[in-house]
Amino acid sequence: MDVFLTDIQIRELISMHKQMSVDPDSLFSGMKEKKGHKGAEHEMPQSDGSSFVIKVRVSIENSMDFSVILGYSPVRSTRLFLLRRYNGRSHEHKNRLENEELFYDFHIHQATEKYQREGSKEEYYAEKTGRYSTPREAFNCLIADCNISLPPELQLKLGM
């Protein structure tokens, strides 16, 4: 089943509260090797049967080649719709519909209705950022930007 989301629906999904049930340290320490990178994911099921998924991927060869992703799986769909993707500085990117210059920097992809309509990946549009330079920092940005809470027991530790 193909998924198409409007910009309003995308914003609503980003702002919806999401609760992690694992310690982020265990997510990073539990990354498994496959096809030239290490990766891990964490699913956050929702009461309506949909779910959000955080994926972390880091290249074994190039530490600047990484992605931290927030995806959404609607009810009765096996397709993961990528809402946000926080990329390392490992490749050039150009927002071709905006006719912008190519850039080579850390950048955040976000799903847009415009790029879906054009036939590109939903999260093709990206903006440069100076907010992170490591996968862990990118993960922290995703947590802050996308209304994700850490497990309650970790929040208590941070409050001490």
C-alpha positions as CSV (number, residue, x, y, z in Angstrom):
1,M,0.0,0.0,0.0
2,D,1.4,3.4,-1.0
3,V,1.5,6.1,1.6
4,F,0.9,9.8,0.7
5,L,0.9,12.4,3.5
6,T,0.1,16.1,3.3
7,D,2.4,18.7,4.9
8,I,-0.2,19.2,7.6
9,Q,-0.3,15.4,8.3
10,I,3.5,15.3,8.4
11,R,3.6,18.2,10.9
12,E,1.0,16.5,13.1
13,L,3.0,13.3,13.1
14,I,6.2,15.1,14.0
15,S,4.5,17.0,16.9
16,M,2.7,13.8,18.2
17,H,4.2,12.5,21.5
18,K,6.4,9.5,21.0
19,Q,7.8,7.4,23.9
20,M,11.0,5.5,23.7
21,S,11.2,2.3,25.8
22,V,14.9,1.7,25.5
23,D,17.9,3.6,26.7
24,P,19.6,5.4,23.8
25,D,23.0,4.1,24.9
26,S,21.7,0.5,24.4
27,L,20.5,1.5,20.9
28,F,24.0,2.7,20.0
29,S,25.9,0.0,21.7
30,G,23.6,-2.7,20.2
31,M,24.3,-1.7,16.6
32,K,24.8,-4.7,14.3
33,E,27.0,-4.9,11.3
34,K,25.6,-5.4,7.8
35,K,26.6,-4.4,4.3
36,G,29.3,-1.9,5.2
37,H,27.6,-0.2,8.1
38,K,26.4,-0.6,11.6
39,G,22.8,-0.1,12.4
40,A,20.0,-0.3,15.0
41,E,16.4,0.5,15.2
42,H,13.7,1.1,17.9
43,E,10.0,0.8,17.3
44,M,7.5,2.9,19.2
45,P,4.0,1.4,18.7
46,Q,1.0,3.7,19.0
47,S,-2.4,2.9,20.4
48,D,-4.1,3.0,17.0
49,G,-1.9,0.3,15.6
50,S,0.5,2.6,13.7
51,S,4.1,2.9,14.9
52,F,7.1,5.2,14.7
53,V,10.6,3.8,14.2
54,I,14.0,5.4,15.0
55,K,16.8,4.0,12.8
56,V,20.5,4.7,13.3
57,R,23.0,3.8,10.6
58,V,26.8,4.5,10.6
59,S,29.3,3.6,7.9
60,I,32.1,1.3,9.0
61,E,34.5,3.0,6.6
62,N,33.5,6.7,7.0
63,S,32.3,8.0,10.4
64,M,30.8,11.1,8.6
65,D,28.5,8.8,6.6
66,F,25.6,8.4,9.0
67,S,21.8,8.7,9.2
68,V,19.5,9.0,12.1
69,I,15.9,8.5,10.9
70,L,12.4,8.9,12.2
71,G,9.9,6.8,10.2
72,Y,6.2,6.2,10.4
73,S,4.3,3.1,9.6
74,P,0.5,3.7,9.2
75,V,-2.0,1.1,10.3
76,R,-2.2,-1.8,7.8
77,S,0.9,-0.7,5.9
78,T,4.3,-2.4,5.7
79,R,5.9,0.7,4.2
80,L,8.0,3.0,6.4
81,F,7.3,6.6,5.5
82,L,10.5,8.7,6.4
83,L,9.5,11.8,8.3
84,R,13.0,13.0,9.1
85,R,16.5,12.0,8.2
86,Y,19.6,13.6,9.9
87,N,22.6,12.9,7.7
88,G,26.3,13.3,8.2
89,R,28.7,15.2,6.0
90,S,29.5,12.5,3.5
91,H,27.8,13.4,0.2
92,E,26.5,16.3,-1.9
93,H,22.9,17.3,-1.9
94,K,20.7,19.6,-3.9
95,N,17.1,20.5,-3.6
96,R,16.4,20.3,-7.3
97,L,12.8,21.7,-7.2
98,E,14.1,24.8,-5.5
99,N,16.9,25.1,-8.0
100,E,19.4,25.6,-5.2
101,E,23.2,25.2,-5.3
102,L,24.7,21.8,-4.4
103,F,26.0,21.6,-0.8
104,Y,28.3,19.3,1.1
105,D,27.5,19.5,4.8
106,F,25.6,18.0,7.6
107,H,21.9,18.2,6.7
108,I,18.4,17.4,7.8
109,H,15.9,15.8,5.3
110,Q,12.2,16.3,5.9
111,A,9.2,14.8,4.3
112,T,7.2,17.2,2.1
113,E,4.1,16.9,0.0
114,K,5.9,18.7,-2.8
115,Y,8.6,16.1,-3.4
116,Q,6.0,13.2,-3.0
117,R,3.9,14.8,-5.8
118,E,7.0,15.1,-8.0
119,G,7.7,11.4,-7.5
120,S,10.9,11.7,-5.4
121,K,11.5,10.1,-2.0
122,E,9.2,11.8,0.5
123,E,12.1,13.1,2.6
124,Y,14.2,14.4,-0.4
125,Y,14.1,18.0,0.7
126,A,17.0,18.9,3.0
127,E,18.5,21.9,4.9
128,K,22.1,22.4,6.0
129,T,22.7,22.4,9.8
130,G,25.4,23.2,12.2
131,R,23.5,21.6,15.1
132,Y,25.4,18.3,15.1
133,S,28.6,16.6,13.9
134,T,28.2,13.0,15.3
135,P,25.5,10.4,15.1
136,R,24.8,10.8,18.8
137,E,24.4,14.5,18.5
138,A,22.1,14.0,15.4
139,F,20.0,11.5,17.5
140,N,19.7,14.2,20.3
141,C,18.4,16.7,17.7
142,L,15.9,14.2,16.4
143,I,14.7,13.6,20.0
144,A,14.3,17.4,20.6
145,D,12.8,18.2,17.2
146,C,10.3,15.3,17.0
147,N,8.7,15.3,20.5
148,I,10.3,12.0,21.6
149,S,10.6,11.2,25.3
150,L,13.3,9.0,26.7
151,P,12.2,6.2,29.0
152,P,10.8,7.4,32.3
153,E,13.6,5.8,34.4
154,L,16.2,7.8,32.4
155,Q,14.3,11.0,32.9
156,L,14.5,10.5,36.7
157,K,18.3,9.9,36.5
158,L,18.7,13.2,34.6
159,G,16.6,15.1,37.2
160,M,18.9,14.0,40.1
